[in-house]
Amino acid sequence: VAFGLAKVDTPARTKALELLEEYPSLRGLEKVVAKDGIKAILTLRLAPVLPIPIGLYNYVYGVTNVPFFDFAAGIFLGSLKPYLLDSYLG
């Protein structure tokens, strides 16, 4: 849902795009996520400590140019590890 909302032209999306333009490091991250979407999303999904809440990442991915398939595949594959580990440990 957050990914789709980030694609809609809202004041929050406009502000996020302004931040991307203002900071070169964020532009670099956006290019990496757009180019290697599945790998970047999977890496962040498997990170044990995240700087922002996991739900906010979906909005961040929506602001970038990552394709929906890469987003969906990265989230799905990254979600398997915690679910399988929780099931195994009971």
Contacts in CASP RR format, 6 or more apart in sequence:
PFRMAT RR
TARGET T0000
AUTHOR 0000-0000-0000
METHOD contacts of the structure
MODEL  1
VAFGLAKVDTPARTKALELLEEYPSLRGLEKVVAKDGIKAILTLRLAPVL
PIPIGLYNYVYGVTNVPFFDFAAGIFLGSLKPYLLDSYLG
1 58 0 8 1.000
2 55 0 8 1.000
2 56 0 8 1.000
2 58 0 8 1.000
2 59 0 8 1.000
2 62 0 8 1.000
3 58 0 8 1.000
3 59 0 8 1.000
3 61 0 8 1.000
3 62 0 8 1.000
3 68 0 8 1.000
3 71 0 8 1.000
4 62 0 8 1.000
5 59 0 8 1.000
6 12 0 8 1.000
6 13 0 8 1.000
6 16 0 8 1.000
6 58 0 8 1.000
6 59 0 8 1.000
6 60 0 8 1.000
6 61 0 8 1.000
6 62 0 8 1.000
6 63 0 8 1.000
7 13 0 8 1.000
7 62 0 8 1.000
13 63 0 8 1.000
16 60 0 8 1.000
16 63 0 8 1.000
17 63 0 8 1.000
19 26 0 8 1.000
20 26 0 8 1.000
20 27 0 8 1.000
20 30 0 8 1.000
20 63 0 8 1.000
21 27 0 8 1.000
30 64 0 8 1.000
30 65 0 8 1.000
32 40 0 8 1.000
33 40 0 8 1.000
33 41 0 8 1.000
33 61 0 8 1.000
33 64 0 8 1.000
33 65 0 8 1.000
33 66 0 8 1.000
34 64 0 8 1.000
34 65 0 8 1.000
34 66 0 8 1.000
37 66 0 8 1.000
37 67 0 8 1.000
37 70 0 8 1.000
37 71 0 8 1.000
37 74 0 8 1.000
38 70 0 8 1.000
38 73 0 8 1.000
38 74 0 8 1.000
38 77 0 8 1.000
40 66 0 8 1.000
41 61 0 8 1.000
41 66 0 8 1.000
41 70 0 8 1.000
41 71 0 8 1.000
41 73 0 8 1.000
41 74 0 8 1.000
41 75 0 8 1.000
41 78 0 8 1.000
42 74 0 8 1.000
42 77 0 8 1.000
42 78 0 8 1.000
44 50 0 8 1.000
44 57 0 8 1.000
45 54 0 8 1.000
45 57 0 8 1.000
45 74 0 8 1.000
45 75 0 8 1.000
45 77 0 8 1.000
45 78 0 8 1.000
45 79 0 8 1.000
46 78 0 8 1.000
46 81 0 8 1.000
50 57 0 8 1.000
52 60 0 8 1.000
58 71 0 8 1.000
58 75 0 8 1.000
61 71 0 8 1.000
62 71 0 8 1.000
END
